[in-house]
Amino acid sequence: MDGLEITFLGTGTSHGIPVIGCSCAVCHSPDPRDKRLRTAIHVRAPEFSFCVDTPPDFRQQCLREGIIGLDAVVYTHSHSDHILGFDDLRRFCEIEDKTIPVYGSPSTLKDLARVFQYAFEDGPKFRNYVRPEARTVEGAFHLGETKIVPVALPHGRTTTSGLIFWRGGKKRFAYMTDCQAVPPEAIEAARGVDVLVIDALRHAVHSTHLSVGQALGVVEQIQPGRTYFIHMCHDLGHEATEVSLPENVRLSYDGLRITV
């Protein structure tokens, strides 16, 4: 493998699916693809592996996928459903007795240091404690031989970091979770990418997330080779939704693994 292997650790919105106390058909669906933990991905290259975000379900996701080593974490933003598994990084620090680099925008890293003050404050660090090494993202950076280009995406009162992954001089993968629009600069940065992963919360318009129709509009502009929707709520049943989508647009699901 000289490209990237991407595993979808979770594909659901902040509630997760099934939603507590909900009696809808999707929350009670027997289709395992309708069971969605909170959104995150794992990216593996021959020389480097990392996760994008650490949701509250992170421990469960790592156990399910057999992830036993991790070289870094990239954070898209600091909302709770994307960061609250942060403390589970301590096991990866302990296994190899190392610090773990965590990448994010200045505002995201500031929030992480506030929420997880005990991990970032000065003082002695024990082997079985989480030991983050904060690395500010303000432009393109490399993880191993993978170049990552961040793009700003509006998400309510915050800004999410979309991520464009280059490998071998090719634009392989674009990851755009949690956004209400994709600005022209981000469209251009991702145009013609092999695989696009993009927020598509539900059919109805939402104030901070793309709807299915809006996401399809972005797909038309970017013209990726194929697309996977992510961060879906319980309005979208997997089988019924896929029937209505173009052939090159699919719903992601927990445990889905692709190579680019």
HUPE-V953720 format. One record per pair of residues at least 12 apart in sequence whose ideal C-beta (glycine too) atoms are under 8 Angstrom apart, sorted by the first residue. I is the first residue (numbers start at 1). J is the second residue. If there is no record, write none. Layout:
((I & J) (I & J))
This chain:
((1 & 45) (1 & 46) (1 & 259) (2 & 46) (2 & 167) (2 & 168) (3 & 45) (3 & 167) (3 & 168) (3 & 172) (3 & 259) (3 & 260) (4 & 43) (4 & 44) (4 & 45) (4 & 146) (4 & 165) (4 & 167) (4 & 172) (4 & 173) (4 & 259) (4 & 260) (5 & 43) (5 & 44) (5 & 45) (5 & 257) (5 & 258) (5 & 259) (6 & 41) (6 & 42) (6 & 43) (6 & 44) (6 & 173) (6 & 195) (6 & 257) (6 & 258) (6 & 259) (6 & 260) (7 & 41) (7 & 42) (7 & 43) (7 & 44) (7 & 65) (7 & 255) (7 & 256) (7 & 257) (8 & 41) (8 & 228) (8 & 230) (8 & 252) (8 & 253) (8 & 254) (8 & 255) (8 & 256) (8 & 257) (9 & 37) (9 & 39) (9 & 40) (9 & 41) (9 & 42) (9 & 51) (9 & 55) (9 & 57) (9 & 58) (9 & 61) (9 & 62) (9 & 65) (9 & 254) (10 & 36) (10 & 37) (10 & 38) (10 & 39) (10 & 40) (10 & 55) (10 & 57) (10 & 61) (10 & 254) (11 & 36) (11 & 37) (11 & 39) (11 & 230) (11 & 231) (11 & 232) (11 & 251) (11 & 252) (11 & 253) (11 & 254) (11 & 256) (12 & 36) (12 & 37) (12 & 38) (12 & 39) (12 & 231) (12 & 232) (12 & 233) (12 & 254) (13 & 36) (13 & 38) (13 & 39) (13 & 81) (13 & 201) (13 & 209) (13 & 231) (13 & 232) (13 & 233) (14 & 38) (14 & 79) (14 & 80) (14 & 81) (15 & 233) (15 & 234) (16 & 36) (16 & 37) (16 & 38) (16 & 57) (17 & 34) (17 & 35) (17 & 36) (17 & 232) (17 & 233) (17 & 234) (18 & 35) (18 & 234) (19 & 234) (22 & 234) (24 & 234) (25 & 237) (26 & 234) (26 & 235) (26 & 236) (26 & 237) (27 & 234) (29 & 237) (29 & 238) (31 & 237) (31 & 238) (31 & 239) (32 & 253) (33 & 238) (33 & 239) (33 & 251) (33 & 253) (33 & 254) (34 & 237) (34 & 238) (35 & 254) (36 & 232) (36 & 253) (36 & 254) (37 & 55) (37 & 57) (37 & 60) (37 & 61) (37 & 254) (38 & 55) (38 & 56) (38 & 57) (38 & 81) (38 & 82) (39 & 53) (39 & 55) (39 & 81) (39 & 82) (39 & 177) (39 & 178) (39 & 230) (39 & 231) (40 & 52) (40 & 53) (40 & 54) (40 & 55) (40 & 57) (40 & 58) (40 & 61) (40 & 82) (40 & 85) (41 & 53) (41 & 175) (41 & 197) (42 & 65) (42 & 67) (43 & 146) (43 & 165) (45 & 143) (45 & 144) (45 & 145) (45 & 146) (45 & 167) (47 & 144) (47 & 145) (48 & 71) (48 & 72) (48 & 143) (48 & 144) (48 & 145) (48 & 146) (49 & 67) (49 & 69) (49 & 70) (49 & 71) (50 & 70) (50 & 71) (50 & 72) (50 & 73) (50 & 74) (50 & 143) (51 & 67) (51 & 70) (51 & 72) (51 & 73) (51 & 74) (52 & 73) (52 & 74) (52 & 75) (52 & 76) (52 & 163) (52 & 175) (53 & 73) (53 & 74) (53 & 75) (53 & 76) (53 & 82) (53 & 83) (53 & 177) (54 & 73) (54 & 75) (54 & 82) (54 & 83) (54 & 84) (54 & 85) (54 & 86) (54 & 88) (54 & 89) (55 & 81) (55 & 82) (55 & 83) (55 & 84) (55 & 85) (56 & 80) (56 & 81) (56 & 84) (56 & 85) (57 & 85) (58 & 85) (58 & 86) (58 & 88) (59 & 85) (59 & 88) (61 & 85) (61 & 254) (62 & 88) (64 & 255) (65 & 255) (68 & 95) (69 & 92) (69 & 95) (69 & 96) (70 & 89) (70 & 92) (70 & 100) (71 & 100) (71 & 101) (71 & 143) (71 & 144) (72 & 100) (72 & 101) (72 & 102) (72 & 103) (72 & 143) (73 & 89) (73 & 100) (73 & 101) (73 & 102) (73 & 103) (74 & 102) (74 & 103) (74 & 104) (74 & 137) (74 & 143) (74 & 148) (74 & 161) (74 & 163) (75 & 102) (75 & 103) (75 & 104) (75 & 108) (75 & 109) (75 & 112) (75 & 161) (76 & 104) (76 & 108) (76 & 160) (76 & 161) (76 & 162) (76 & 163) (76 & 175) (76 & 177) (76 & 178) (77 & 105) (77 & 108) (77 & 155) (77 & 158) (77 & 159) (77 & 160) (77 & 161) (77 & 178) (78 & 104) (78 & 107) (78 & 108) (78 & 111) (78 & 112) (78 & 115) (78 & 158) (79 & 158) (79 & 178) (82 & 178) (83 & 111) (83 & 112) (83 & 115) (86 & 112) (86 & 115) (86 & 116) (86 & 119) (86 & 130) (87 & 116) (87 & 119) (87 & 130) (89 & 102) (89 & 130) (89 & 132) (90 & 128) (90 & 129) (90 & 130) (90 & 131) (93 & 127) (93 & 128) (93 & 129) (93 & 130) (93 & 131) (94 & 127) (94 & 128) (97 & 127) (98 & 131) (99 & 131) (99 & 132) (99 & 133) (100 & 130) (100 & 131) (100 & 132) (100 & 133) (101 & 132) (101 & 133) (101 & 135) (102 & 132) (102 & 133) (102 & 134) (102 & 135) (103 & 135) (103 & 136) (103 & 137) (103 & 141) (103 & 143) (104 & 134) (104 & 136) (104 & 137) (104 & 161) (105 & 136) (105 & 137) (105 & 138) (105 & 150) (105 & 159) (105 & 161) (106 & 136) (106 & 138) (107 & 158) (107 & 159) (108 & 161) (109 & 134) (109 & 136) (112 & 132) (112 & 134) (113 & 134) (116 & 130) (116 & 132) (119 & 131) (119 & 132) (120 & 132) (120 & 134) (137 & 150) (137 & 161) (145 & 167) (145 & 168) (146 & 165) (146 & 166) (146 & 167) (147 & 165) (147 & 166) (147 & 167) (148 & 163) (148 & 164) (148 & 165) (148 & 166) (149 & 163) (149 & 164) (149 & 166) (149 & 189) (150 & 162) (150 & 163) (150 & 164) (151 & 163) (151 & 164) (151 & 176) (151 & 183) (151 & 185) (151 & 186) (151 & 189) (151 & 190) (152 & 183) (152 & 185) (152 & 186) (153 & 176) (153 & 178) (153 & 179) (153 & 181) (153 & 182) (153 & 183) (153 & 186) (154 & 179) (154 & 180) (154 & 181) (154 & 183) (155 & 178) (155 & 179) (155 & 180) (155 & 208) (155 & 209) (156 & 180) (156 & 207) (156 & 208) (160 & 176) (160 & 177) (160 & 178) (160 & 179) (162 & 174) (162 & 175) (162 & 176) (162 & 177) (162 & 179) (162 & 182) (162 & 186) (162 & 190) (163 & 175) (163 & 176) (164 & 189) (164 & 190) (164 & 193) (165 & 260) (167 & 260) (170 & 194) (171 & 190) (171 & 192) (171 & 193) (171 & 194) (172 & 193) (172 & 194) (172 & 195) (172 & 260) (173 & 193) (173 & 194) (173 & 195) (173 & 196) (173 & 197) (173 & 260) (174 & 189) (174 & 190) (174 & 193) (174 & 195) (174 & 196) (174 & 197) (174 & 198) (174 & 222) (174 & 224) (175 & 197) (176 & 190) (176 & 196) (176 & 197) (176 & 198) (176 & 199) (176 & 218) (177 & 197) (177 & 198) (177 & 199) (177 & 230) (177 & 231) (178 & 199) (178 & 208) (178 & 209) (178 & 231) (179 & 198) (179 & 199) (179 & 209) (179 & 210) (180 & 206) (180 & 207) (180 & 208) (180 & 209) (180 & 210) (181 & 210) (181 & 214) (182 & 198) (182 & 210) (182 & 218) (182 & 221) (182 & 222) (187 & 218) (187 & 221) (187 & 222) (190 & 222) (190 & 224) (191 & 221) (191 & 222) (191 & 223) (192 & 222) (192 & 223) (192 & 224) (193 & 222) (193 & 224) (193 & 225) (194 & 224) (194 & 225) (194 & 226) (194 & 260) (195 & 224) (195 & 225) (195 & 226) (195 & 227) (195 & 228) (195 & 258) (195 & 260) (196 & 219) (196 & 222) (196 & 224) (196 & 226) (196 & 227) (196 & 228) (197 & 227) (197 & 228) (197 & 229) (197 & 230) (197 & 252) (198 & 210) (198 & 215) (198 & 218) (198 & 219) (198 & 227) (198 & 228) (198 & 229) (198 & 230) (199 & 215) (199 & 229) (199 & 230) (199 & 231) (200 & 212) (200 & 214) (200 & 215) (200 & 229) (200 & 230) (200 & 231) (200 & 232) (200 & 236) (201 & 231) (201 & 232) (201 & 233) (201 & 235) (202 & 232) (202 & 233) (202 & 235) (202 & 236) (203 & 235) (203 & 236) (204 & 235) (209 & 231) (212 & 229) (212 & 236) (212 & 241) (212 & 245) (215 & 229) (216 & 245) (216 & 246) (216 & 249) (219 & 246) (219 & 249) (224 & 248) (225 & 248) (226 & 248) (226 & 249) (226 & 250) (227 & 248) (227 & 249) (227 & 250) (228 & 249) (228 & 250) (228 & 251) (228 & 252) (228 & 256) (228 & 258) (229 & 249) (229 & 250) (229 & 251) (229 & 252) (230 & 252) (232 & 251) (236 & 251) (238 & 251) (238 & 253))
